[in-house]
């Protein structure tokens, strides 16, 4: 093991031994090298005559660039576009995002947690979490309505065993009892579990109520108190798109500093929150179970995160970080974001109003939804994949088949005035099979 990795592990052993136990073999071996990047950082501060360390080309006291590109980006200083961004992301962006998290998540007020580290959006954050905490055979607790890419990221790439529980009760609420039962079984078998909380959920579009959220947190704490190490990952990709009858914040704040055997991990980003999908700008944030500030643990986790970023992609794109900084600092940011939120909410509520018509009762039920981008139909008479293909071929309408019965509809990309027609076409597609 590299001595730098051992130093970080020693920090964890002294300040939070349970977090050290949670790390995968790879996680234990990760470190941030004191190599070119460290030497370049030192030179940036002290090399006042010539700095021959950085691996970029310079000209006229700044980064070299092609004018045909700069012409399109003339509103930005070349130094904020072309050089490499720091491995953990631009400091100003990390600070602004931390302020945003505290503003939007009341439960995080008064809690201690790491500074957000910039990732190449949410999927990269999931990959980092998988690298840090998943060994072959470790259990990953998920609802049965899940984003399929979790299987690839955690299962195929890291060897996790996915343990699914029913998402909903018969009455249409979140099945906290099934979640708790699955978690307790994993605790008994492994003594460690990774819980993935994806709210608003993809594909169902459901976020738990406040009571359900509190019950999820209580279940995690109870299992931790019984001796299980739990990594609780909040995938908050669709954070903020809460329309009705749900939590309005991440469970990360309630899980932070809750118990020494619980490590809370928050994955979020500008990707969907700020409607900039192609920017690929996300964040990973940690909170351990200590009741008091535990800077050595946060330092160790941040350094290991920087190490895996350095190893896999070196650093995240610089221009998109600059663009997000400019957005967060804009006086129009909050008003414009609220405007788009209302558009999305209108589409969600219109979808629910259309579906509540008795017209479609023979063709499908629908799963509860109150947030996010999606909702799912539960088909009664037609195979979902066959219907999906038929809708494409006969009507030019696209949807996603999840399994034999479930068809996912992204109302996020359908104008409110077209939602009635969309479901009428899907209904006609079902009738075509009859």
Secondary structure, 3 states (H helix, E strand, C coil): CCHHHHHHHHHHHHHCHHHHHHCCHHHHHCCCCCCHHHHHHHHHHHCCCCCCCCCCCEECCEECCCHHHHHHHCCCCHHHCCCCCCCCCCHHHHHHHHHHHHHHCHHHCCCCCCCCEEECHHHHHHHHHHHHHCCCCCEEEEECCCCCHHHHHHHHCCCCEEEEECCECCCCCECHHHHHHHHHHHHHHHCEEEEEEECCCCCCCCCCCHHHHHHHHHHHHHHHHCCCEEEEEEECCCCCCECCCCCCCCCHHHHCCCCCCEEEEEEEEHHHHCCCHHHCCEEEEEECCCCCCCHHHHHHHHHHHHHHHHHHCCCCCHHHHHHHHHHHHCCCHHHHHHHHHHHHHHHHHHHHHHHCCHHHCCCEEECCCCECCEEEEEECCCCHHHHHHHHHHHHCCCCEECCCCEEEEEHHHCCHHHHHHHHHHHHHHHHHHC
